[in-house]
Amino acid sequence: MGWGPFQYNIMPEPASEHAPYYDALFMTITGLAVFFTITVVAMIIFFAARYRRGTKVNRKNILTHHTGLELIWMGVPLVLAFLMFGWSTKNYMAVRTMPKEATEIFCIGKKWMWHFQHMNGVRENNELHVVVGKPVKITMISQDVIHALYLPEMRAQYMVVPGRYTELAFTPTKPGRYKILCAMHCGTQHSEMVGQLYVMNPSEYADWVDKGGNKYKNKPLTIQEAGAQIYSEKGCANCHTGTDNPRAPTLVGIYEKTRKFTDGTSAVADREYLREAIKMPHNRLTAGWENTMPVYGGTLTELQVLQLAEYIKTLTPGKGDFVRQDVKHSTPGSDGDSSAVDIANKGGSAGNAQFRTSEERR
């Protein structure tokens, strides 16, 4: 707002349902005050200059009374005052009527911080997280002296006093971070009684609640998600690809399918088998492959093995025939005897980079 070097905000950004009504009333009252101030000052200057001592102005038959003018300068301000009073009363009643369907939050003001308590058990100090578009009702009390919870962008403020509960309501309309201030001088560190109001989208707020109100805490993973993370960290996909290859058999569709081993025996790939194959892969080697898999018996905990097995169970669909589907015997020197992984590695080599397009190199 403003022009040139005078670009600054006259008022904080409106971010609540009530803010436009508040701003309209405020600007109207301010505009009328400025208008009448300029008018009165201009008339004072005009008459002072016109009738100053020494000017040749007819001062005979001076009027001491004019009923019409008196009615105008008393009647017009009176009507405007009643209009402003009615408008203000309507706004006040709207903002002081607590919404029935609202998120209820408790607030304790203390020297010199704000403590907020959510109904779901989450507690916050000098921070408050709410959902955009959903009414919020804050029940407040002071632990020591009189404070005043002030949310400038929400156009919301009310006293927080000791020994009595007070209430404040607002409905945020814009996601973002806004100020929480104290509007009552409450002591030597009054100016430091500052907090942050976070207005979040429903999905972001749900994620914040899942983290227990700790925005630095990672969201709890499901057992399959934890297994997927281990699968990625250990580089399992480097060998166990979507199809069988010379490095290792695929794990897609392995669960509850029969595995044949080099000693001629077989077993169903259940949870017990997956645990053994992860911790002690050399015990039973799958027919057609050598003992090349690292032993994870001493590096993965039982919980991690369980998580990894549960993730492997989700690798579907698959037929579970577990034969070398990618090997096609052909003439020496061709790619017929190479797996999909070997071909991809060859295509990504430095020597082959000169043949790739600009899109492929990105």
N, C-alpha and C positions, 0 to 999 in steps of 0.2 A: 504494500500500500504506500502511496506517496509518489513523488516524482523526483528524478535526478538524485541529488545527494540527500534528499529527504525521504528516502525509501525506508520506512520502518512501520511496524505494526502499531496502530493506535490502541488496539485491544488484543488480548490473547486470542489464539485461534479458537473459533467456536467448535466444540466437539461433542455437544450433548443435544438431546431433544428440546430442552428448554432454552438453549443458548440463543437461537434466533429471536424469540419473544423478548428475552432479556435485553438483547442488543437493540432491538427496535425501540423499546421503551427508553432505554438509556440514551440513545442518539436523539430521540425526540425531545426529551427533557433538556439535554445538553444544547440542542439546536435552538430551542425556545429561549434558554438562558442567554445564549450568545446573541441571539437576535435582539432581545430586549435590552441587553447590556449595551450593545452597539447603538441601538436607537436612542437610549437615554443619554449616553455619553455624547453622541453626535448632537443632540438637542442642547445639552449643556454648553458644548463648545460654540454652537451656532448663536445661542442667546447671549452667552458671555461676550462673544466678539461683537455682536450687533449692538448690544446695550452697554458696552463698556463706557467708562467715564470719558467724556470728551467727544463722543460721537454725536452727530446731529441727527437724532431720532426723535420722533414725536412721542413724548412721554405723557401727554395729556389724556384724560379720560381712560386711565388704566382699568382693565377689567379685573374685578376681584372675585367674580363668581360666574361659572358657566355650567349649568346643569347637564347639558349634553356631553361636554368633554369629561366631566366628572363621572358620568355614567359609563362612558366608554372606557376610561382608564382604570375604573374599578370593576366594571362588568366583564370586560374581555379577560383580564387575568383571573377573575373568579371562576368563569366558565372553564378556562383552560386548567385551572387548579383542580376543579371537580373531575374533569376528564382524566387528568393524570392520576388522580386519586382512585378513580374507578378502574382504570387500566392497571395500575400498580396492585390494587387489591385482587383483581382477577389473576394476575401473574403470581402473586404471593400465595393465594389459595391453591393454585395449581401445583406449585413447587413444594408446598408444605403438606399436601395430601399424599400420604405414603401409599405407594402402589401395593395392591394385594398380592399379585404374583411377581415377586421380586427375589433376587439373590440376597439373602440376609448375611450381613457381615458385622462383627463386633469390633469396636475401636476403643483403645485405651490411650489417652494422651498423657504423657509424662515428660518431665524435664530431662532431656529435650529430644524426644523421639515419638514416633507413632507406632503403636503395636496393633496389628490387625489379626483377627481370629476368624477363620472361615468355618462354616458349619461342618465341612468334611474333615476337620482336624488340622488343616494346613494353617500354619502361623507365619506371619511376615512382620518384619521390622523395617519401617520407612519405605516399604514397597507394598503395592496393592495391585493384584491382577484380577481383571474382570472381563466379561464377554461383551463384545460389541453388539448393540441392539437389544440387550437384555437389561431390564430395570434393576437397579442396585439400591438396597436400603441398608444404611449404616447406623447402627445403634452405638452411641458414644457416651463415654464418661471419662472424667479426669482423675488421675491418681494423686494430683497435688494441687496445682493452681488452675486458674481459668485459661483455657486454650481456645482456639477457633480453627476447626478443620476447613481449609480453603482450597478448592480445586478450581483454579482460574479458567481453564479451558472448558470445564463443565458448567461454569457460572453457578457454582454451588458453594455455599458457606454457611456454617452454623456454629454456635458456641458449644464448647466442650467444657462442662463444669463439674467440679467435685460433688459427690453426694447425690447426683440426679442424672438420669438417663435422658439424652437428647437424641434426635433422629435427623438424618440427612438422606435425601434420595436424589438419584439422577439416572438418566438413561444414555449411555455413551453411544455415539453414532459413527465415530471414525476410529479405526485401529491406529495405535501409535503409543508413544510415551509422553506423558504429561506431568506437570508439577503437582506436588502436594506441599502446601505451605501452612504455616500457623499465622492467622491474621490478628492475634491478640498478643501484645507484649507480655511474655511470660517469664522473663528473667534475663540473665546475662547472655545466654546462648540462644536467645529467641531466633535470631537470624539463621542459626544452624539447624533449626527444626524443619528440615526439608526432606521430602521423599519423592518417590516416583510412582506414578499411576500408569499401569500397563493395560491398555485396551487391546484384547486379542480376538482373533477369529475363533469360532467354536472348536475347530480342529486343533489349533495351537493351544487353546486353553485346556482341552481334554488331555493333550500330551503333557502339559505342565502339571495337571492334577495327577496323571499317572506317575510322574516323577516325584510326587510328594511335595510339590512346590519348590523343588530344587532344580533350577534351570541348568545347573552345571552337571547334574546327574544324568547318565545315559538311561534311556528308556529300557526297562527290563525286557530281555529277549525271551521269546518262547524257546522251548527245548529244541525245536527244529531250527530256529534262527541261530541259536548258539552253536548248534552242530554245523550249520552252513558257514559260520564264521571260522570255526576250527578247520573245516574242509578247505576253505580258502587260504588260511594262514599256513597250513601244512603243505599246500601246493598239491593236493590230491588230484586235482583236475589236470595237472600236467601229464599224468600217465593214464588215469581212469577217465577217458573221454566218453563221448556219446555212443561210440561203437568200439568193438574190440580192436586192438591194435597190437603190434609186436611188443610194446612195452608192458601192457597190462590189459586184462579184460575189462569191459565196461561194467559199471555198477548200476546202470539204468535198468530198472525192472528186476533187480537181483533178489529182492526180498521174497521169501517163500518159494523160490525156484530151486530146482535141484542142481547141485554143483558136482562135477566129476573131477577126481583128483588123480595125480600122477601114479599113485599106488593102486589104481583100479577101483577104489572105493568111491562112494558118493554120499552126499548129505544135503538136507534142505537148508537153505540159507535163512535161518531164523535169527533171533536176537543173540542167542548163544554163539552161533557160528560167526556172526559179524564181530562179536567181541573178540573171539579167538583170532579171527583174520586180521584184526587191527593190532592186537597186543602181541600175538605170536604167529605171524603169517607163514613162517617156515614149517609149522606143524603139519599143515595140509596144503600142498601146492595144487593149484588148479591145473588140470591137464592142458598141456599146450604152452605153458609159460614157466619161466625159470624163477628161482628164488632171488628176486631183485628188489622186493619191497622192504623199506626200512622197518625195524622193529620198534613199535611205540609202547611196549609194555612198561618201560621205565620213564617215559616222558609225558604220557597222558594219564590223568587221574580216572578213576572209575566213572565219575560224573561226566567227564569230557568224552569218554568212550561211549557212554550211554547217549549223550547228546549227538555224537557223530553217527551212531547207529540209527537213531531216530531220523536224522536228516537223510541218510542213505535210503531209508524206507520210502521217502517221498520222491525219489528219483524214478518217476514213471512218466509215460507208459513204456513198456518193453516186452518183448516176447520171451525173453529169458532162455533162448537156445544156447547162448554163450559159445558160439563158434567164431572163428576168425572171419568176420564178415568183410573186413577191409582188404584182405590179402588176395590179390589176383595174379597168379603166376604168369609171367610173360617173358619177352626177350630180355637178355641181360642189358643193363644200361638204361632201361626205361623205368617209369614210375609205377609200373604194374605191381612190383613187389614191395612198394612203400605204403605205409599207412597214411591216413589223412593228416595225422600230426606231423609225420616226416615231410610230407609234401608241403604243408603250411610253413614248416621251419625252413625248408629249402627256398620257398618263395619269398620269405622274409629275410633272407641272407643279404649281407652287404653287397655281394657280387651281383645279385639280382635286382638291387634297388634301382639301378639305372633304367630298368625297363618298366618300372611302375609309374603310373600316372600321378599327377599332382594331387588328385583326390585320394588315391590310395596311400600316398606318403603322409597324409594328415593324420 
